[in-house]
Amino acid sequence: MPVWVRDYSWRQTDTAVFLSLPMRGARVTQANIFCTDQYLKVNVPPFLFEAILYAPVDDTSSTAKIRNETIFFTLYKKEVAMWESLVMENGDKEKMQRIRENAVIKAQEKADEEEKSKAVTKREHKKFALEATMKLEETERKRIENLKEEERKKVTEELEIWKEKQRNEEKQRRIQREEEIRRERKLIEEKKKQETNKTLKAGTSKARSIPTKAAGSSGNIFSEKLKEESFPAPRSAGTIKISFTSRVFPTALRESRVAEEEEWLHKQAEARRAMNANFSELKDLNEEEKNPDWLKDKGNKMFATGNYLAAVNAYNLAILLNNKIPVLYLNRAACHLKLRNLHKTIEDSSKALELLIPPVPDNADARVKAYVRRGTAFCQLELYAEGLQDYEAALKIDPTNKTLEQDAEKIQHIIHGTAQDS
């Protein structure tokens, strides 16, 4: 039961009321004060004070101070007047209850209004901050654009200067080439003139040495000239037909690896058939989600967080897109093992082992995981002989693994103990 505070003291002026509440032996720092314009309540366990004030006060400007296990209130009156008493006297219970309820309602309304006011102020501050940020960004953007424009003009001017320099150099080179060509032509003409003069001199000397010739000899000279000047007739036009072997790949057949290309085409056809067959399940996925590697990484993250069902769904979609990736079956087997779907664990581990053929050093770790997960599922199904076979197969791949060796010995002990009991 609370202890009601009766030994309070108060005094007043025309504008204010000064109230002193002693809380002897209590931790006043934990005081719970509720005040409205006509209702005051103070709760300091185990003390309780409640007062329905004589007249309304301004609860917004009124203050309370704690000092020496005493609470001092300064209540400012709404109307300038002297009170006959601190609390309202001779009030019936219903009226008092009504005043309490109205005080609570007013306090709630005031709190809602303050909350709304704070929200409006916060929105205005955000709006102002956003506008200021936008102005700063706009100023920065204009500054960057101006810098870009200045840089563009500078580069353009440098480019024009370089082009002009190149044109002048080209013009000079062209003039030099023309001058060289004129010199060469002049030299060629001079040589021709010299050869012509030599030919004329030689003909004159020959004519002097043979003044007359037979008529038939002149005919032979003309026939020889005709023979020298005769040319063969042009060849007749024709059409050559060329046929090419139809190819999917752009390389020539002699440069291609036919077996590897056929395997690739077969895999592409299977992937297209899988896409068409499961289109209803994949139509809601975007392009990124249709990547098996992306789905595998998503499933790995879900497995790490313990969401095994979601990880199984991710691996299911990845397998629908590409059912030739052994790690998808291996990871899904791990999920099923966590969910104790033991038969599905065995199926996925077996499928992974089928895809991990041929056994090479690069897939040794994956084969060990597949054997261990399948062997664990067999042991949980109490098929210890099959489980022991898988653990022994894993040990053949990784003989230095002490954990596998210990697990295999435990399974052997279980098998021997079962045989002795029977």
SVG drawing of the C-alpha trace seen along z (x, -y; Angstrom):
<svg xmlns="http://www.w3.org/2000/svg" viewBox="-20 -39 100 103">
<polyline fill="none" stroke="black" stroke-width="0.4" points="0.0,0.0 1.3,-3.5 2.0,-6.1 0.0,-9.2 1.9,-12.5 -0.1,-14.8 2.6,-16.9 3.2,-19.2 3.5,-23.0 2.5,-25.6 2.5,-29.4 1.2,-31.6 1.4,-35.0 -1.0,-36.5 0.7,-34.7 2.3,-31.5 2.0,-28.7 5.0,-27.3 4.5,-23.7 7.0,-21.7 6.6,-17.8 8.9,-16.0 9.9,-12.5 11.9,-11.3 13.9,-8.2 13.0,-7.7 15.1,-8.0 13.6,-11.1 15.7,-10.8 13.2,-8.1 10.2,-10.4 7.3,-10.0 5.5,-13.3 2.3,-13.8 0.9,-17.3 -1.9,-19.0 -3.6,-22.3 -5.7,-21.2 -4.3,-17.8 -0.9,-17.0 0.3,-13.5 3.7,-12.5 4.8,-8.9 8.0,-8.2 7.7,-4.6 6.4,-4.1 5.1,-7.7 2.2,-9.0 0.8,-12.5 -2.3,-13.5 -4.0,-16.9 -6.9,-18.4 -5.8,-22.0 -8.1,-24.8 -7.7,-26.6 -6.0,-25.9 -2.2,-26.4 0.1,-26.7 1.6,-23.2 4.0,-24.1 5.9,-26.9 5.6,-25.3 8.7,-23.7 9.8,-21.0 13.1,-20.8 14.5,-18.0 16.7,-18.9 17.4,-17.2 14.7,-14.5 12.2,-17.2 10.4,-18.2 9.7,-21.9 7.0,-22.9 6.5,-26.3 3.1,-26.4 2.2,-29.5 -1.5,-30.5 -3.4,-31.0 -5.5,-33.8 -4.1,-36.4 -6.0,-35.7 -5.5,-34.4 -6.6,-30.8 -8.6,-29.9 -6.8,-26.5 -4.3,-24.4 -6.8,-21.7 -10.4,-21.6 -12.5,-20.9 -16.0,-19.4 -15.9,-17.7 -17.8,-14.4 -16.1,-11.3 -17.6,-11.3 -16.4,-14.8 -12.9,-13.9 -12.8,-10.9 -14.0,-13.0 -11.2,-15.5 -8.6,-12.7 -9.9,-11.1 -9.9,-14.5 -6.4,-15.1 -5.2,-11.8 -7.0,-12.5 -5.6,-16.0 -2.1,-14.7 -2.5,-12.1 -3.7,-14.7 -0.9,-17.0 1.6,-14.2 0.1,-13.4 0.3,-17.0 3.9,-17.2 4.7,-14.0 3.0,-15.4 4.8,-18.7 8.1,-16.9 7.4,-14.8 6.5,-17.9 9.7,-19.6 11.7,-16.5 10.3,-16.4 11.0,-20.1 14.5,-19.6 14.9,-16.6 13.4,-18.7 15.8,-21.6 18.8,-19.2 17.7,-17.6 17.3,-20.9 20.7,-22.1 22.3,-18.8 20.7,-19.2 21.9,-22.8 25.4,-21.7 25.3,-18.8 24.0,-21.2 26.8,-23.6 29.3,-20.8 27.9,-19.4 28.0,-22.9 31.6,-23.3 32.5,-19.9 30.8,-20.7 32.6,-24.0 35.9,-22.2 35.0,-19.6 34.0,-22.3 37.3,-24.2 39.3,-21.0 37.4,-20.1 38.1,-23.6 41.7,-23.3 42.0,-19.8 40.1,-21.0 42.5,-23.9 45.5,-21.7 44.0,-19.2 43.4,-22.0 47.0,-23.2 48.2,-19.7 46.0,-19.2 47.3,-22.5 50.8,-21.4 50.2,-18.1 48.6,-19.8 51.6,-22.1 54.0,-19.2 51.9,-17.2 51.9,-20.2 55.7,-20.5 56.1,-16.8 53.8,-17.0 55.8,-20.0 59.0,-18.0 57.5,-15.0 56.3,-17.1 59.7,-18.7 61.4,-15.3 58.9,-14.0 59.7,-17.0 63.4,-16.3 63.0,-12.7 60.8,-13.5 63.4,-16.0 66.2,-13.4 64.1,-10.8 63.4,-13.3 67.1,-14.1 68.0,-10.4 65.3,-9.8 66.7,-12.7 70.2,-11.3 69.0,-7.8 67.1,-9.3 70.2,-11.2 72.3,-8.0 69.7,-6.1 69.6,-8.8 73.3,-8.8 73.5,-5.0 70.8,-4.9 72.6,-7.5 75.8,-5.5 74.0,-2.3 72.3,-3.9 75.6,-5.1 77.1,-1.6 74.1,0.1 72.7,-2.2 70.5,0.3 68.5,3.3 66.3,5.9 62.5,5.3 61.9,8.6 64.1,7.6 61.9,4.7 58.9,7.0 60.7,9.2 61.4,6.3 57.7,5.4 56.6,9.0 59.1,9.2 57.6,6.0 54.1,7.4 55.1,10.6 56.7,8.6 53.6,6.5 51.0,9.4 49.3,10.3 47.2,13.4 43.4,13.1 41.8,12.6 40.5,15.7 36.8,16.6 34.8,15.8 33.6,18.7 32.1,19.5 33.7,21.4 31.3,22.9 32.5,23.3 30.6,25.3 31.3,25.0 30.6,27.5 27.9,26.2 29.3,25.3 27.9,24.0 31.3,22.7 33.1,20.0 36.4,21.8 37.3,24.0 36.7,27.8 40.4,28.6 41.1,26.4 38.2,27.6 37.9,30.3 34.8,32.1 34.3,34.3 34.4,31.3 32.1,29.2 29.6,32.0 29.6,32.4 29.1,28.6 26.2,28.6 24.6,31.6 24.9,29.8 23.4,26.6 20.4,28.6 19.9,30.3 20.0,26.9 17.4,25.5 15.1,28.5 15.4,28.1 14.6,24.4 11.5,25.1 10.3,28.0 10.6,26.0 9.5,22.6 6.6,22.3 9.1,22.4 11.7,20.1 9.5,17.5 9.5,15.3 13.3,15.2 15.3,12.3 18.4,12.8 20.8,12.8 18.7,15.4 18.9,17.7 22.6,18.1 23.4,21.5 26.5,20.1 24.6,17.1 21.9,19.6 24.7,21.8 26.3,18.8 22.8,17.9 22.2,21.4 25.6,21.4 24.8,18.2 21.4,19.6 23.1,22.8 25.6,20.7 22.7,18.9 20.9,22.2 18.0,21.7 18.3,25.2 14.9,25.2 15.6,22.0 19.1,23.4 17.4,26.5 15.1,24.4 18.0,22.4 19.9,25.6 16.8,27.0 16.5,24.1 20.2,24.2 19.9,27.9 16.9,27.2 19.1,24.8 22.1,27.1 22.0,30.7 25.6,31.5 27.3,29.6 28.2,32.1 28.7,29.4 25.0,28.6 24.0,32.1 26.8,32.2 25.5,29.1 21.9,30.1 22.9,33.5 24.4,31.5 21.1,29.6 19.1,32.8 21.4,34.3 20.8,31.3 17.0,31.8 17.3,35.6 16.0,36.3 18.4,39.3 17.1,41.0 17.4,37.8 20.9,37.3 21.9,40.7 20.4,39.9 22.1,36.6 25.5,37.9 25.2,40.8 24.4,38.4 27.4,36.2 29.7,39.3 28.3,40.2 29.2,36.7 32.6,36.8 33.9,39.4 36.7,39.7 38.3,39.5 41.2,37.0 43.1,35.1 41.1,31.9 37.9,33.5 39.3,35.6 37.9,33.3 34.4,33.4 34.4,37.2 35.5,37.4 32.6,35.2 30.1,37.2 31.2,40.5 31.2,39.1 27.7,37.6 26.3,40.8 28.0,42.9 26.6,40.7 23.1,41.1 23.5,44.9 24.7,45.0 21.7,42.9 19.5,45.4 21.3,48.1 22.8,49.5 26.3,49.7 27.8,52.0 27.0,49.6 28.2,46.7 31.5,48.4 32.1,49.0 31.6,45.3 34.0,44.3 36.6,46.8 36.2,45.4 36.8,41.8 39.9,43.1 41.3,44.5 41.1,41.0 42.4,39.2 44.4,41.8 45.9,39.1 42.5,38.0 42.5,39.0 38.8,38.1 37.7,40.4 39.8,43.2 38.3,42.7 34.7,42.6 35.4,45.8 36.7,47.6 33.5,46.5 31.3,48.0 33.3,51.2 32.8,51.4 29.1,50.9 29.0,53.6 30.9,56.1 28.8,55.3 25.6,55.9 26.9,59.2 27.8,60.3 24.4,59.4 22.7,61.4"/>
</svg>
